[in-house]
Amino acid sequence: MLWHERTGPLLVASMNAYQLVEAGNMQVDTDPLSLPLTPRMELSADGVLYMNCGDLEADVNVENEGERIIVHTRSRLVDKDQRDPPQGVVHCNTYHTFTAGKIMLSFSCSSTPYDKNIRIVLPVISTSPEPVQIVDERTIHIRKEKTRVTITADKAIVRLPTTRDRLFNFVPGLEAIPLAILSNEAVIEIIVTG
């Protein structure tokens, strides 16, 4: 979970596929547009979803450089059974750089025949009453109660469709604005101001 003292949660992880682990204590998710909340790279090929956040053999390294923390992951796009796409392995790298003033998220996948079908998904935690402003194709503002969150990217950002104004995920029980970049690489910056 990425938590900011003025916004609360900004990014979180969730189940990759919602399952009724405790059926008596959990609600059925009937939303046809439901998505996991984990920021990720994904590929849909032949009706199968491959995600880097599902790779059980991912390598994670953390470096502290003074005021910066850098989390680097090396992973593959895999399906729920840890299989690679039919046309071969797709390697992925992420660099998440955290400083006092901003968060930089860098995503990239190796070049493959799937390049046009890979997307970067960034569900940003935001409750329904929070206004969203699309500044331009690469910049979005979310007005929180005490601050503003600005999301910018080096490529166009699209808002994925939702059944209601926000996507709701039962685990962890949060609303989000599902954003995506339709590319196999991108750099995203998140700044909290005001």
N, C-alpha and C positions, 0 to 999 in steps of 0.2 A: 504494500500500500504506500502510495505517495501522499503524505499528509502535509498540509501547510497550515501554520497557526492561524492565518486569517481566512482561509477558505474551507478548512476541513479536508476531507479526502478529495484528491484530484484524479488519481489513477489507482485502480485496484486490480487484483486478480480475482477470477471466479472459476467455477467449474468450466472445463472446456466443453462439456456436453451436460446439460442439466439432467440429473438423475434423482429419482425418489429414493434416496439412501435410507431414509426413515419415513416411509410412506404415510404413517399415521401422524407425523409431525410436519409434513411438508405439503405445499399446495402444488397442484398440477399446473404446469406452464402451458397455456393454450395459445399463446401469442405466436402466430406463424412467422413473425419477423424477429423473434428472440435471438439474441447473440450473446456469446461470452463477453465479459467486461475486460478481459486481459488484453493489454496492448500486444499486437502481434503482426507477423507477416503470415499470409495465408494464400492458398491456391485451391480452387475448386476445379477438379478434373474428373470427367466421367461420373459426376454425381457424388464424388468422394471429396471430403474436405481435408486438406493437409495444412498443418499449422506448425510454426517453429516453437510455440509455447507448449506443445505436446511431446517434444523430443526428450525422452528420459535419459539420453546420453549427452545432453547439452553440457558444455563447459562454461563455467562462470568464473570470472576473475574480477576482483575489486582492488582498485588502487586509490590511495589517499595522496593527493598532491597539494599540500597546504590547505587552502580553502576549497579545493575541488575534490569531489569523489567521482570516480569513473568506474562504471560497471560495464564490463565487456562480456558478451556471450557469443559463443560459437555453437550453432545448432543446425538442424536439418528440418525441412518441411516434411512432416510425417503424418500419417493418418492415425486414427485412434488405436490401431494395432501395431504402431511403430514401423509401418511399411512406407517406403519411398514411392513417389509417383511412378507410373509405368515407364516413362521415358528417362528415368534415372534420378540420382541423388541431386537435391537442390540444397546447397550449403547457404547458411545465413549468418550474418554478423549484426549485432546491435551494440551500440555504445550509448550509454545513458550517463551524461555528465551533469552533476548537481553542484550548483554554487548558491551562494546566498541570494543572488539576484535573479537567476533563471535556471531552467532545466533544458538541456539540449538532448534530443533523442535522434540517433542516427541509425537507420535501418538499411541493410543491403542484402541481396541474394545473388548468388552466382548466376551468370548468364546461362539460360536454358531455353529450350523450345517453348517453355511456358511463360516467358517474360511478360507477355501482354495480358496474362491471366492472373498474375500475382498482384496482391494489393496489401497495403499496410493499413491496419485497422487500429484506431485510437479512440476508444470510448472514454469520453471525459465526463467525470461525475458532475452532475448538475441537476438540481431539482426543477420541477415544472415551472415554478414562478420566476425563475431567473431568466432575464431577457438575454437573447442571443442576437448579436449583430454580425452579419456577414459584411466585412469591410471591402474585401475584394476576393478574388479566387484563391488567394494564399494567406488571408488573414481573417481571423474570427475573434470577436470579443464576447466574453460571457460576464455579465454583471452579477457578482455575488453580493451578499448583504453588506459587507464591509470593504469590498475591493473589486477589482476587475482582473479577469484572467484573459491574457492575449495569447492566442495560438497562431504562430506563423510557420510556413513551410517553404521549402525551395521549389515545390511543385503544387499544383492545384489541389485544394482540399475539397472533398465532397461530403455532404451530410447524407448518411445512409437512411433509407426509409424506415419509419417506425409506425406502429399501429396507432399510438397516441403521440402526444408532443415529445415524450421522452421514451427511451427504452428502459424497461424495468427488469432487473435481474433478481430472482429470488434469493440467490446465494452470491453476494452478501446482503441483498435487500436494499439495493441502491438504484437510483435513476441515473441515466447517462445520456449524453448526446453522442451517438456513434458517428465518428468521423473516419474518413478513409482517404488514402492517396493511391491512385490506380497506377502503381509503378513498383518495380522490384527494388527501388532505392529511393530514399528521401532523408532530409534532415528537417526536424521539427523543433521549434523553440517555444517554450512556455514561460511566460513572464507574469508575475503577480504584482500589480501596482495599486496605488491609492488606498 
